Amino acid sequence: MNKKLIALAVAAVASTSVSAAEIFNDGNSSMAIGGRAEARAAIKDGDMTDNSRVRINVLGTTQIAEGAYGVGFFEREFKSNESKDENRYIYAGIGTEYGLVTYGLNDGALGMITDFTDIMSYHGANASTKIAVADRIDNNFGYVGEFGGLTVKANYIGETNDLDGNLVVDGGYSLGAVYAMENGLAMGLGYADQGKDTVTSAESNQIQAAISYSINNIYVAALYKDGEEKQAGSKTDLTGYELAAAYKMGNTKFTTTYNNAEEKTASDKSETADFIAIDATHYFNDNFRAYTSYNFNLLDADKVGKEKAEDELVFGLRYDF
């Protein structure tokens, strides 16, 4: 079984822990368990909230024919607030050297575009919000393939309901491609479209483009998003952009992002995100890190309300297993 091919394909679909423990391998099939335990204290307006969480995942792979393999992946997240526990991934698929096809609860195609600027330990990624079919969602037929420096991804979503039977999305699709050059430059482009003009699911489309450059211990990236949402005869334009930078000094990594997003309906225009965030993360080893993150909220409290305009400070400890 081509384990390198399996690792690349699985990594393109879901982020498994680099320190996941292989508990079974007979040369034809394998199983690994991984995850993280993360203590997070968020302080806003003098009040501290416990946002701690644990993720546990199980990855299985098996060779099913010459040059073909099967894969299954499950991940669940448990939070300090039990009502927010959720299954993050439940999917299985078949892969070859031409790519991996999966079905189940999995990521859409725009996640690899938003990853360009979603680099912080806690904050950031406020302006690159994805529509449902391009985000993590169930009833998801997905494809991912890697060809040299080019990664392509596509997914189709059928009509999807929540646990109460309410319509989440009335079908749709997303497409994305990322090309990484050997000189440290990378570019990504993606498009998503979903839904019908109904009461519970707006018709939406979205395009996202990103670019990054890395050299030695420095990383910089930028992302732009443009889209629209149509519902009940009304159209809202949704735009946003993000800037990100990171610098690694020894075992400590410093990151910062700027996020700005706005929505416009007819002549009504309002900002939905305007943030500058900074953080510092110290890696004690591959398994354990500590970080602090601060979000400077630049939204106008008179327009969005005091609660939505508050700054936030977060302290975190994370153990990967």
Number of C-alpha atoms within 10 A of each C-alpha: 17 14 13 8 19 23 12 15 23 20 13 21 25 17 11 23 19 13 15 18 14 14 9 12 13 8 9 12 16 17 19 19 20 19 23 21 19 20 18 21 17 20 16 15 11 9 8 14 13 14 15 18 19 18 21 20 23 20 19 18 24 21 20 15 10 9 13 18 23 20 24 20 23 19 22 16 19 17 18 15 11 10 8 10 15 13 14 19 23 18 20 20 19 19 23 18 15 13 20 27 22 21 20 19 22 26 26 31 31 32 22 23 23 26 15 25 28 22 19 23 21 21 21 27 25 19 24 27 16 21 20 24 32 30 17 19 20 24 18 25 21 26 24 23 22 20 11 9 11 15 19 21 26 23 25 22 25 17 15 18 14 10 8 6 8 11 15 18 25 20 20 22 23 26 21 25 22 21 17 17 13 7 9 12 16 19 20 24 22 25 21 27 21 26 24 16 17 15 9 14 20 21 21 25 24 23 20 23 22 24 21 20 18 16 10 8 11 15 19 20 23 20 26 21 22 17 20 19 21 18 16 10 7 11 16 17 18 22 22 23 24 27 23 25 21 21 17 16 10 9 11 15 19 19 22 23 26 23 24 22 22 16 19 15 14 10 5 8 13 12 17 19 23 21 23 21 23 23 23 19 20 18 15 11 9 11 14 16 18 18 21 19 23 21 22 16 18 15 20 14 13 8 11 13 11 12 10 14 19 16 18 19 21 22 17 19 17 20 16 19 20
